[in-house]
Amino acid sequence: MEQKSTYKIMGISWYYFVPLLAIYIIAMYIGKLPNGLIGALGTMIVLGALFDEIGNKTPIVKDFLGGGAIVAIFAGGLIVHFSLIPEDTIKNISTFMKGGGFLDFYIAALICGSILGMSRDFLIKSFVRYIPLILGGVIVALVLVGIGGAIMGYGAKRAILYIGLPIMGGGVGAGAVPLSKIFGEVLNEDPSAMISIMLPAVSLGNCFAIVLAGVLDKIGQKVKGLSGEGKLMVKQQDDPKESVIENITNMKVFGVGIAISSAFFIFGLILSKWIPIHNYALMIITVALVKAFNILPKEYGDKCSQWYKLVADNFTPALLIGIGVVYLNISDVLSAITVEYLVLVFLTVIGAVLGSGFVGKLLGFYPIEASLTAGLCMANMGGTGDVAILSAAKRMNLMPFAQISSRIGGAFIILLATAILNMLY
C-alpha cells in the first residue's frame, strides 16, 4: 500500500524528527548531553536541520537573504547571546568546532573532493586567471569605501584602513587580528583598541556578504548569461569522465576519502613549518598540483569526490549552527549599527562584487560565480564565511576558489595594509 507523503526535515518525517529533537533538548537541560563528538555533532545536526528548514521555507529570507544559511548562523549567535541553552552545551560545541577541528575536517573534504573531481584542463586554465579577479574586487572595494568615507565625513583614509582592509582581510584570525597588531605597531596604538574597531566591520561585512550571495543566486536564475549555475568559466564543459559516480556500492570509499583528504590537510601543516603561508593555501596548492600532474589515480579522486558530496549534503547545516555559536558575536554587530557605518561596510562588500564580477567577465568567467568566489569570499570571515556564502548561493563545489580568496587573498591584504601604512605614516 502506498503511504501518504508527510512533511520531512533532513529526510525524516516530522513526527519522528520532533521526538528526536526533544531528546537532545532534554539532555541539554538535565546535564546528560555527552561531551565530544556524539553530543556536539548530534546536537548541531538536528538544530542545524531545524533552522535550515525554517530559513529555506520563510518568504523573502529564502529568496533574498541567504535562506537556511543565514538563519542557521544567526540562530547560533542568538542562542549564545541570550543564553538560550546551557553553558556546558555551548562549551561542548565550541570545543568540537575549534579543538575538535570540525571546521578543518569539513573544509579538507570539500577542497580535496572538489579539486580532485574537476577536469584537469579546467583546473589549470582557471587557476592561472583567478588572481586578477581578486585584485579587481579589492581595488574597487577600497576605492568605493574611500569615496564613501570622504563624502560622509568619516574620512577616506580612515574608512579604507578601519573598514575596507579588515573586511577584505580574510576574517578574524587571519585578518583582523594580524592587521590590528600591524596597525598598533605603526600607529603606536594598543592593538586591542584597533581590533575593537575592526571586528564589527568584519562581522557586518560577513552578514552583508551572505545576504548578497543569496541575491546573486536569484539574479543568476533570472539572467542566465550572468551565471554558470555552479560553473566558474564560460567555456568550462562537463566532462563525464570527471563526474562523481552517484551509485555507491562500496561504503569503503568514504574511509578512503577521509584518509586522503585528512592526509592533504596534514601535509599542508607540515609545509607551513617552512613556508610562511596558511596551511589551507598550501593544501590547495598541493591538491591542485597532484591533480594537474595526474599523480593520484582517478579512482581515488572519485572516492574523495564522493566523500565530499556526503559531507556537503549532511554536515553543512550542522557546521553553520556551529559557526553562529562560536564565531558570531551579536554584541559586536549591534554595537556597530549606525547608518554611516552600515553604508561604508556595504560599499566595501558591493565593491568586491562589482570589481571581481567585471574582471571575471573580461577574462572569461561567469560574473556571478566570479563575484561569489573572488568577491564575497574575500569580504567574509574566512573559512566559516566561505561555507556560509557558498551554501547560501548553492555552489559548494566552488570551495577551492573560495579558499584561494580567503587564504592567499587574505595574505595579500596584510601585505597591502603594511605598504599603505608605510606610505601614509
Residue pairs with C-beta under 8 A, 6 or more apart in sequence:
6 13
6 14
6 15
7 13
7 14
8 14
8 17
9 17
9 49
9 50
9 53
10 17
10 45
10 46
10 49
10 53
10 317
12 20
17 46
17 49
20 46
21 46
21 47
21 50
24 33
24 42
24 43
24 46
24 47
26 32
27 33
27 39
28 43
28 85
28 86
28 89
29 86
31 86
31 88
33 39
33 43
33 88
33 89
33 92
35 92
35 95
36 92
36 96
36 100
37 96
37 100
39 89
39 92
40 92
40 93
40 95
40 96
40 97
40 100
40 102
41 96
41 102
41 318
43 89
43 92
43 93
44 93
44 96
44 318
44 319
44 321
44 322
45 314
45 315
45 317
45 318
47 75
47 76
47 318
47 321
48 72
48 316
48 317
48 318
48 319
48 320
48 321
48 322
49 317
49 318
51 68
51 71
51 72
51 75
51 317
51 321
52 67
52 68
52 69
52 71
52 72
52 316
52 317
52 320
53 68
54 68
54 71
55 61
55 62
55 66
55 67
55 68
55 69
55 70
55 71
55 72
56 62
56 67
56 68
58 71
61 67
61 70
61 71
62 68
63 214
63 218
64 211
64 214
64 215
64 218
65 211
65 214
66 210
66 211
66 213
66 214
66 388
66 392
67 214
67 392
68 317
68 320
68 391
69 210
69 213
69 214
69 320
69 388
69 389
69 391
69 392
70 207
70 210
70 211
70 214
70 388
70 392
72 317
72 320
72 321
72 324
73 210
73 320
73 321
73 323
73 324
73 328
73 388
74 324
74 328
75 321
75 324
76 320
76 321
76 322
76 323
76 324
76 325
76 326
76 328
77 324
77 325
77 328
77 329
77 330
77 333
78 84
78 324
78 330
79 85
79 90
79 324
79 325
80 90
80 324
80 325
80 328
80 330
81 330
81 331
90 325
93 322
93 325
93 326
94 325
94 326
96 102
96 322
97 103
97 322
97 323
97 325
97 326
98 326
102 319
102 322
103 319
103 322
103 323
103 383
103 384
103 387
104 265
105 262
106 311
106 315
106 319
106 387
107 280
107 383
107 386
107 387
107 399
107 403
108 261
108 262
108 264
108 265
108 283
109 257
109 258
109 261
109 304
109 307
109 308
109 311
109 312
110 308
110 311
110 312
110 396
110 399
110 400
111 261
111 264
111 280
111 283
111 284
111 287
111 399
111 400
111 403
112 257
112 260
112 261
112 264
112 287
112 304
112 308
113 257
113 261
113 304
113 305
113 306
113 307
113 308
113 309
113 311
114 305
114 308
114 396
114 397
114 398
114 399
114 400
115 123
115 284
115 287
115 288
115 291
115 400
116 287
116 290
116 291
116 296
116 300
116 301
116 302
116 304
116 305
117 242
117 243
117 244
117 301
117 302
117 304
117 305
117 308
117 397
118 242
118 291
119 236
119 237
119 239
119 242
120 242
120 291
120 292
120 294
122 232
122 233
122 236
122 237
122 239
123 288
123 291
123 292
124 292
125 233
126 232
126 233
126 236
126 365
126 401
127 288
127 404
129 233
129 363
129 364
129 365
130 374
130 401
130 404
131 408
132 359
132 363
133 356
133 359
133 360
133 363
133 365
133 370
133 373
133 374
133 375
134 356
134 374
134 378
134 404
134 405
134 408
134 409
134 412
135 359
136 355
136 356
136 358
136 359
136 360
136 374
137 168
137 351
137 352
137 353
137 355
137 356
137 359
137 371
137 374
137 375
137 378
137 379
138 168
138 352
138 355
138 378
138 409
138 412
138 413
138 416
139 355
140 351
140 352
140 354
140 355
140 358
141 164
141 167
141 168
141 347
141 348
141 349
141 351
141 352
141 355
141 378
141 379
142 160
142 164
142 165
142 168
142 348
142 351
143 351
144 347
144 348
144 350
144 351
145 159
145 160
145 163
145 164
145 344
145 347
145 348
145 351
146 156
146 157
146 159
146 160
146 164
147 156
147 347
148 154
148 159
148 343
148 344
148 347
149 155
149 156
149 157
149 158
149 159
149 160
149 163
149 344
150 156
150 159
152 340
152 343
152 344
154 340
154 344
157 424
159 344
160 420
161 183
161 417
161 420
161 421
162 197
162 198
162 201
163 201
163 341
163 344
163 345
163 348
164 348
165 179
165 413
165 416
165 417
165 420
166 175
166 176
166 179
166 198
166 199
166 201
166 202
166 205
167 201
167 202
167 205
167 345
167 348
167 349
167 379
168 175
168 348
168 352
168 378
168 379
168 409
168 413
169 175
169 176
169 179
169 202
169 410
169 413
169 414
169 417
170 378
170 382
170 406
170 407
170 409
170 410
170 411
170 413
171 202
171 380
171 381
171 382
171 383
171 384
171 385
171 406
171 410
172 199
172 202
172 327
172 381
172 382
173 382
174 278
174 382
174 406
174 407
174 410
174 411
175 202
175 382
175 410
175 413
175 414
176 195
176 198
176 199
176 202
177 195
178 414
179 194
179 198
179 413
179 414
179 417
180 191
180 192
180 194
180 195
180 198
181 191
182 414
182 417
182 418
182 421
183 189
183 191
183 194
183 417
183 421
184 190
184 191
184 193
184 194
186 421
186 422
186 425
187 194
187 421
187 425
199 329
199 332
200 332
200 333
200 335
200 336
200 341
201 336
201 341
201 345
201 348
202 381
203 328
203 329
203 332
203 333
203 336
203 381
204 333
204 336
204 337
204 341
204 342
204 345
205 345
205 348
205 349
205 379
205 380
206 379
206 380
206 381
206 385
206 388
207 333
208 345
208 346
208 349
208 379
209 349
209 376
209 377
209 379
209 380
209 385
209 389
210 380
210 385
210 388
210 389
210 392
211 392
212 349
212 350
212 353
212 376
213 372
213 376
213 388
213 389
213 390
213 392
213 393
214 392
214 393
216 353
216 368
216 371
216 372
216 376
216 393
217 368
217 392
217 393
217 394
217 395
219 226
219 227
219 368
220 226
220 227
220 229
220 368
221 227
226 366
226 367
226 368
227 366
227 367
227 368
227 369
228 234
228 236
228 366
228 368
228 369
230 369
230 394
230 395
230 397
230 398
231 366
231 369
232 365
232 366
232 369
232 370
232 373
232 398
232 401
233 364
233 365
233 366
234 364
234 365
234 366
235 364
241 298
244 302
244 305
244 306
244 309
245 302
245 306
248 306
253 302
253 303
253 306
253 307
254 303
254 306
254 307
254 310
256 300
256 303
256 304
256 307
257 303
257 304
257 305
257 306
257 307
257 308
257 310
258 307
260 296
260 300
260 303
260 304
261 304
261 307
261 308
264 283
264 286
264 287
265 279
265 283
267 282
267 283
267 286
268 279
268 280
268 281
268 282
268 283
268 286
269 279
271 277
271 279
271 282
271 286
272 278
272 279
272 282
275 282
277 407
277 408
277 411
278 407
278 410
278 411
280 383
280 403
280 406
280 407
281 403
281 404
281 407
281 408
281 411
284 400
284 403
284 404
284 407
287 400
288 400
289 295
290 296
291 301
312 396
316 387
316 391
316 396
319 387
320 387
320 388
320 391
323 384
323 387
323 388
327 381
327 384
336 342
336 345
348 379
349 376
349 379
352 371
352 375
352 376
352 378
352 379
353 371
353 375
353 376
354 371
354 375
355 375
356 370
356 371
356 373
356 374
356 375
356 378
357 367
357 368
357 370
357 371
357 375
358 367
359 370
359 374
360 366
360 367
360 369
360 370
360 371
360 374
361 367
361 370
369 395
369 398
372 389
372 390
372 393
372 395
372 398
372 402
373 398
373 401
373 402
373 404
373 405
374 401
374 405
374 409
376 389
377 385
377 386
377 389
377 390
377 401
377 402
377 403
377 405
377 406
377 409
378 405
378 406
378 409
378 410
378 413
380 386
380 388
380 389
380 406
382 406
382 407
382 410
383 403
383 406
385 406
386 399
386 402
386 403
386 405
386 406
387 396
387 399
389 402
390 396
390 398
390 399
390 402
